[in-house]
Amino acid sequence: MILIMKKKSLFTSLVLAATTLTACSSNEIGDSKDVNQDKIYMDYFISHEEGDENVDVTCQFRFAGNAGTTLVLNDSSNVAFDGEKLKVDSSTTGGAYYSTHKPVSSFYGRHIISFTNTHGKRFDNEFIFSPFTLTGTGKETGRKKDLTITYQSAPLTAADHVEVYSTNTDSSFHFSQPGPDTGLVIPEKELKRQKAKTLAIACKLYREIDLKQSTSEGGSIRIQQELKPVKIKLFP
């Protein structure tokens, strides 16, 4: 009665997803020492795909909003993940960013990201990384009733959502459900449209956490977790 999610890309792709909040986000690079420190936007992106040994953490700083110029932290400014200072990197499409990779086996639990600006002011923000799993996996289902997909995750809010969608089918569908509900329903009509005897379904969880400590410009912690695709046998 249930299932889940999807394929794997290179870390570069994750960086692009993390650093491009909107289609018009800037990929220009500036120096943090040259901007008003209270106008620095903090964007923290944590992503994991089921089956990957590591969780990817990407921190990016922009001047004047989530689409502004990306910043290299200089002078005394820095960012640390669980006390480990991160090094700057960059891409032609995403601008400047700071990243690290941690084993998922020991990643579940509480973490802290600390940003210190050029004036020595520190902003500490915590998040908890929780498992995202299905609460059951049905191997088959009928086409004449709705299919309910349930899952277990961290407590969700209205700002969070879960996506479920078909893969490798001409009769595709895509549904999104906001938290805190933990059940996604694939309508009977979508199952009847499937021509094959099996259906592959993918799921993805998006969480967004407000910063407890931030500049006037704000920021967010975004968490994305993907599950491997699951196949279900369809019978009449």
Stockholm file with secondary structure:
# STOCKHOLM 1.0

chainA/1-236         MILIMKKKSLFTSLVLAATTLTACSSNEIGDSKDVNQDKIYMDYFISHEEGDENVDVTCQFRFAGNAGTTLVLNDSSNVAFDGEKLKVDSSTTGGAYYSTHKPVSSFYGRHIISFTNTHGKRFDNEFIFSPFTLTGTGKETGRKKDLTITYQSAPLTAADHVEVYSTNTDSSFHFSQPGPDTGLVIPEKELKRQKAKTLAIACKLYREIDLKQSTSEGGSIRIQQELKPVKIKLFP
#=GR chainA/1-236 SS CCCCBCCCCCHHHHHHHHHCSSTTCCCCEEEGGGSCGGGEEEEEEEEEETTCSEEEEEEEEEESSTTSCEEECCTTCEEEETTEECCEEEETTTEEEEEEEEEGGGTCEEEEEEEECTTSCEEEEEEEECCCEESCCCSEEETTSCEEEEEECSCCCTTCEEEEEEESCSSCCEEEEETTCCEEEECHHHHHTCCSSEEEEEEEEEEEEECSSCCTTCEEEEEEEECCBEEEEEEC
#=GC SS_cons         CCCCBCCCCCHHHHHHHHHCSSTTCCCCEEEGGGSCGGGEEEEEEEEEETTCSEEEEEEEEEESSTTSCEEECCTTCEEEETTEECCEEEETTTEEEEEEEEEGGGTCEEEEEEEECTTSCEEEEEEEECCCEESCCCSEEETTSCEEEEEECSCCCTTCEEEEEEESCSSCCEEEEETTCCEEEECHHHHHTCCSSEEEEEEEEEEEEECSSCCTTCEEEEEEEECCBEEEEEEC
//
